[in-house]
Structure formats: C-alpha cells, structure tokens
C-alpha cells in the first residue's frame, strides 16, 4: 500500500548514521587500543563494553552518545512514554500525567512532566533519557548529572506527521525500525478508512479549541490534535509558527481569523471543570453573536472532543476513532 506521509528524511538520516558508525568503528579500533594503553599506564580502568555505540545529534543540536543497547530508558512526557510502549519498550519510570496502560501507570513516578523530580530520576539510574525542548531545557545539566545520555526532542522539528514521525525516530534510536514501520502502516490503513467517512460529511477544514471562553486557545499543527485533523483528511486552519508554539500544543488564536477561514467543523476540547462542562461550552459558542456567524455553528457542526483524547491517556488509534466519531456521529 502506498504510504500517505513520506518518512524518507528520518530513515535516510539514521541509515547514514549507521553506515558512518560501522566505518568509524573500524577506524577507531587502533585509536581505542592506544587510548586503553594510555589509560592503563595512568591507572584508569576502562570498560570497553560501556563505550559501544555511536554519537548522534539531538534537536538542541547537541552531540550525544547513543549506547548500543540502552536498557534503562526514561521518557519525561506521557506522549513519549506511550510511543515507547508502542515499540515494545517499557520505560523504567512514569510521569504522573500518563494514564493509558496499567503497566505504565504502575511504574515508579518521577512526578509531573513539567517539573520532574530530579532526585527520583537519579534513583532510577537511567542510561537514556528522552526529554522535551519545551519543558526540560532548563534542567539539562541536572539530567546529564545522572550519567545518562539525554536526548532532547523538539515537537516543532517533527516535519510531516507528529503522530508517527517521532515513533520512527525512536524506532531508529533503539533498533526497532521494523516495529515502527509496521505500526505506521497499521495507522495509515486506519486513517484511510476514517478519511472516507469524514469525506462523506464534506469536512475539508477544521479547528480544535481548548475548552474555556476567556481566551481562544487553538491546537497548532505540531501536536496530537493537529495530527488528528491531518490524518482524518482535514486542513487545520491554525498555521505553524505562531507566538508560543515552541512552548505548548495550544496557541493564542483570534476570532477574526476564525471568521475569515470559516472552518467546516469545530471541535471543543473540554478541560473538565464544572464551569466548562460540554453542554455549557456548546451553549456559549452557540449563543455568542460572533460565533453565530460561522457556518460550523449555523449548520450544527460544532462538537465536543472527549477529554480522554489526550496524549498518554489514549492510544493514537483510539484517538483517531474517537475524534472521527465525535464529528461523524451517525
């Protein structure tokens, strides 16, 4: 089956890394032997088994050491945790926001993903930490102090499909390339099925808003919610690169642009408080004069996106199915 989204760049990058690592390993044998002899003369013990691996570049532009077989992997966001599980990798700890799999919920906690507990991380003794540039750059040195390799991922660097590009990246890092490819193929097939259903409703453009009425918070393309719209065959009217897009999935948006773009369908994601219960949210948008000008409101194409559609609370497959069901209820 022809893939819908190209992933050539990620695969080619890691093939180049692999070829270079094989070439350099041969060149470095003599250098390593010389280094061992020098260290032995100086009384320094060197364990070559711990030095197997390659040097790669993370999304902060840092050169980091990728061990050959990292076994104690820690992901500092709920989304990254879920993606490791999809690859058959069980992380050694959890962030509190993770709620999807029982085996993940049962893991030792490192507190929340915004401000992880560094002492708890030290106690877990990870050998590889996956961090998020939006949340963890300020504790880089503390994370490195664990002795683990710290690899930073920038959500805005995922170029084509936030739902699968990162899984392909992690698959390449941890020798799970085929597992990642098989997973993406399954997700592609599901996406095509759901797109056919969405097309029946005539949806071409869409918008997802964070529940609340004091300000407009919209889902940008480089995140779970933007990826859901794309995989369901709809264009997200929110452009990339808006102010704050490097800090959060949600960005400030304005009613003027929404009126201009006039999306076919609008999803409201409830935040969970009583003041923001689904019926109250829908009533607000239906009764507000400006929102009444939108065809999505006029035609009854304004829907609530269930709160369970949240990174780390649901699988990508279920997120796609739940979103499609929300906007295509029949």
Long-range contacts (C-beta under 8 A, 24 or more apart in sequence): 1-185, 1-188, 1-189, 3-184, 3-185, 3-188, 4-188, 4-191, 4-192, 5-160, 5-161, 5-164, 5-188, 6-160, 7-160, 7-161, 7-164, 7-165, 7-168, 7-184, 9-159, 10-165, 10-168, 10-169, 10-172, 11-168, 11-172, 11-177, 13-172, 14-172, 14-173, 14-177, 17-54, 17-56, 18-54, 20-54, 21-54, 24-54, 56-151, 56-173, 58-150, 58-151, 58-152, 58-153, 59-133, 59-152, 59-153, 59-154, 59-157, 60-133, 60-137, 60-140, 60-152, 60-154, 62-152, 64-149, 64-150, 64-151, 65-149, 66-128, 66-149, 66-151, 66-173, 67-127, 67-128, 67-149, 69-175, 70-127, 70-128, 70-149, 70-174, 71-127, 72-124, 72-125, 72-126, 72-127, 72-128, 72-148, 73-126, 73-127, 73-128, 73-129, 73-130, 73-174, 74-110, 74-121, 74-124, 74-126, 74-128, 74-129, 74-130, 74-148, 75-129, 75-130, 76-110, 76-113, 76-116, 76-129, 76-130, 76-131, 76-132, 76-135, 76-136, 77-113, 77-130, 77-132, 77-135, 77-311, 77-312, 78-113, 78-311, 78-312, 78-313, 79-166, 79-224, 79-311, 79-312, 80-130, 80-132, 80-153, 80-166, 80-170, 81-312, 82-311, 82-312, 82-315, 82-316, 83-166, 83-167, 83-170, 84-130, 84-170, 86-167, 86-183, 86-315, 86-316, 87-167, 87-170, 87-171, 87-174, 87-176, 87-179, 87-180, 87-183, 88-176, 88-179, 89-170, 89-174, 89-176, 92-124, 92-126, 93-120, 93-121, 93-124, 93-126, 95-312, 97-312, 98-312, 99-312, 99-313, 100-312, 100-313, 100-314, 100-315, 118-142, 118-143, 121-146, 122-146, 130-170, 133-246, 134-246, 134-247, 134-248, 154-246, 155-222, 155-223, 155-249, 156-222, 156-240, 156-245, 156-246, 158-222, 161-227, 161-230, 161-231, 162-221, 162-222, 162-223, 162-224, 162-226, 162-227, 163-187, 163-224, 163-227, 163-228, 163-231, 163-316, 164-316, 186-317, 187-231, 187-316, 187-317, 187-320, 190-317, 190-320, 190-321, 191-231, 191-232, 191-233, 191-320, 194-231, 194-232, 194-320, 194-321, 194-324, 195-231, 195-232, 195-233, 197-324, 197-328, 198-232, 198-233, 198-234, 198-324, 198-327, 198-328, 199-233, 200-328, 201-265, 201-327, 201-328, 202-264, 203-232, 203-233, 203-234, 203-264, 203-265, 203-301, 203-327, 204-234, 204-235, 204-264, 205-234, 205-235, 205-236, 205-237, 205-261, 205-262, 205-263, 205-264, 205-265, 206-234, 206-235, 206-236, 206-237, 206-263, 206-264, 206-265, 206-266, 206-267, 206-327, 207-236, 207-237, 207-238, 207-258, 207-261, 207-263, 207-265, 207-266, 207-267, 207-296, 208-236, 208-266, 208-267, 208-268, 208-269, 208-305, 209-253, 209-266, 209-267, 209-268, 209-269, 210-250, 210-269, 210-271, 211-268, 211-269, 211-270, 211-271, 211-272, 211-276, 211-281, 212-271, 212-276, 213-281, 213-284, 215-252, 216-252, 216-253, 216-254, 216-255, 216-258, 217-250, 217-251, 217-252, 217-253, 218-250, 218-251, 218-252, 218-253, 219-249, 219-250, 219-269, 220-245, 220-249, 220-250, 220-251, 222-249, 223-249, 224-249, 224-309, 224-310, 224-311, 224-319, 225-249, 225-269, 225-305, 225-309, 228-309, 228-319, 228-320, 228-323, 231-320, 232-320, 232-323, 232-324, 232-327, 234-264, 234-265, 237-261, 237-263, 255-290, 255-291, 258-294, 259-290, 259-293, 259-294, 262-294, 262-295, 262-296, 263-294, 263-296, 264-295, 264-296, 264-301, 265-296, 265-301, 265-302, 265-303, 265-327, 266-294, 266-296, 266-297, 266-301, 266-302, 266-303, 267-303, 267-304, 267-305, 267-323, 267-326, 267-327, 268-302, 268-303, 268-304, 268-305, 269-304, 269-305, 269-307, 269-309, 270-304, 270-305, 270-306, 270-307, 271-307, 272-307, 278-304, 301-327, 303-327, 303-329
